[in-house]
């Protein structure tokens, strides 16, 4: 039975540490720009094709 209490305490400590790490990352600005990385690969090809066209002229 005492092992169960130890496991509960350890799991609460791990959960609290993940919560603190998440709050710290939000305050540090890790999640500020959520739109640009998802569409950056869509715009890279257009920029490369425009640069190739200007080089060919």
Backbone bond lengths (Angstrom), bond angles and torsions (degrees), N, CA, C in turn:
res aa  C-N    CA-C-N  psi(-1)  N-CA   C-N-CA  omega(-1)  CA-C   N-CA-C  phi
1 X - - - 1.447 - - 1.520 111.12 -
2 X 1.331 116.59 -33.41 1.458 119.36 -178.75 1.536 110.99 -69.53
3 X 1.334 116.88 -27.50 1.461 120.00 177.40 1.525 109.98 -65.68
4 X 1.311 117.69 -35.06 1.453 122.16 178.53 1.532 110.86 -62.53
5 X 1.318 116.84 -42.45 1.462 120.52 177.77 1.524 111.50 -65.68
6 X 1.307 116.26 -38.56 1.470 120.14 178.41 1.532 109.87 -64.68
7 X 1.327 117.49 -43.27 1.452 121.06 179.13 1.529 112.16 -64.62
8 X 1.310 117.08 -37.95 1.470 120.62 177.68 1.521 110.25 -65.15
9 X 1.311 117.30 -43.46 1.463 121.52 179.74 1.528 110.56 -64.63
10 X 1.323 116.24 -43.92 1.461 119.80 179.58 1.522 110.84 -64.41
11 X 1.314 117.79 -40.73 1.461 120.33 179.51 1.526 111.28 -67.07
12 X 1.313 118.35 -36.22 1.462 121.01 175.93 1.522 111.52 -66.42
13 X 1.323 117.39 -38.48 1.468 121.14 178.02 1.533 110.02 -65.59
14 X 1.317 117.51 -43.06 1.469 121.25 179.06 1.527 109.91 -64.87
15 X 1.309 118.12 -43.82 1.466 121.58 179.40 1.523 110.69 -63.68
16 X 1.316 117.67 -41.54 1.461 121.00 178.15 1.528 111.27 -64.89
17 X 1.333 116.82 -37.79 1.467 118.73 179.38 1.529 110.95 -68.01
18 X 1.333 118.07 -37.50 1.459 120.33 175.60 1.530 111.09 -66.23
19 X 1.310 117.49 -37.51 1.461 120.66 177.56 1.521 111.06 -64.85
20 X 1.318 117.04 -43.05 1.467 121.17 178.16 1.529 110.18 -64.23
21 X 1.318 117.85 -41.90 1.465 120.91 178.39 1.526 111.20 -64.05
22 X 1.309 118.10 -39.06 1.458 121.79 178.18 1.521 111.06 -65.70
23 X 1.315 117.50 -46.49 1.463 121.21 179.44 1.521 110.06 -62.56
24 X 1.326 116.80 -40.61 1.469 120.65 178.55 1.525 111.02 -63.47
25 X 1.325 117.68 -40.89 1.466 119.83 -179.25 1.523 111.37 -69.51
26 X 1.313 118.03 -34.21 1.462 120.56 177.30 1.522 109.93 -67.60
27 X 1.320 117.44 -42.48 1.465 120.63 178.83 1.526 111.93 -69.00
28 X 1.332 117.60 -26.85 1.460 120.89 179.21 1.523 111.91 -81.17
29 X 1.330 118.06 -7.59 1.453 121.58 175.94 1.512 114.90 90.19
30 X 1.294 118.32 24.66 1.450 120.94 -178.68 1.531 112.64 -70.93
31 X 1.315 117.93 -22.54 1.459 121.31 -174.88 1.526 112.30 -114.95
32 X 1.327 118.29 23.36 1.459 120.23 -176.21 1.524 112.65 -72.28
33 X 1.324 118.11 -42.99 1.459 120.50 -176.12 1.517 109.23 -110.28
34 X 1.303 116.07 91.83 1.448 120.19 -178.50 1.514 113.71 -95.27
35 X 1.331 117.55 -10.58 1.455 120.30 -176.08 1.527 112.59 -91.43
36 X 1.314 117.23 -45.40 1.463 121.09 -172.36 1.526 114.08 -60.17
37 X 1.330 121.49 -46.68 1.467 118.68 -178.15 1.524 113.71 -61.16
38 X 1.311 117.73 -29.57 1.462 119.20 -177.43 1.521 112.66 -75.32
39 X 1.333 117.78 -24.00 1.460 120.04 -179.28 1.525 112.88 -112.46
40 X 1.303 118.03 -0.97 1.459 120.79 -177.90 1.520 111.34 -59.86
41 X 1.314 117.43 -39.34 1.466 119.65 -178.79 1.531 111.45 -67.95
42 X 1.330 117.94 -22.68 1.452 120.12 177.47 1.518 112.04 -73.89
43 X 1.322 117.07 -32.12 1.454 121.32 -177.30 1.519 112.76 -90.20
44 X 1.315 119.23 -19.24 1.456 121.62 -179.07 1.518 111.34 -62.99
45 X 1.316 118.78 -40.47 1.458 121.49 -179.92 1.525 111.50 -65.09
46 X 1.315 117.81 -38.36 1.458 120.97 178.72 1.522 110.82 -65.29
47 X 1.325 117.03 -40.83 1.455 120.29 178.96 1.522 111.10 -66.57
48 X 1.322 116.98 -39.64 1.454 120.09 179.48 1.519 110.65 -67.42
49 X 1.320 117.84 -40.64 1.462 120.43 -179.22 1.530 110.28 -68.53
50 X 1.312 118.98 -35.18 1.463 121.35 176.80 1.520 110.67 -67.00
51 X 1.332 117.06 -39.22 1.461 120.64 179.03 1.524 110.75 -67.49
52 X 1.311 118.30 -37.76 1.468 121.42 179.47 1.532 110.12 -67.92
53 X 1.329 117.70 -38.49 1.454 120.75 178.36 1.522 111.33 -65.74
54 X 1.320 116.74 -38.98 1.468 119.21 -179.09 1.528 110.53 -72.23
55 X 1.307 118.87 -28.08 1.459 122.23 178.38 1.517 109.96 -74.02
56 X 1.338 117.62 -36.41 1.466 121.84 -178.19 1.516 111.70 -69.53
57 X 1.326 118.65 -29.58 1.473 121.80 -177.24 1.464 111.12 -72.59
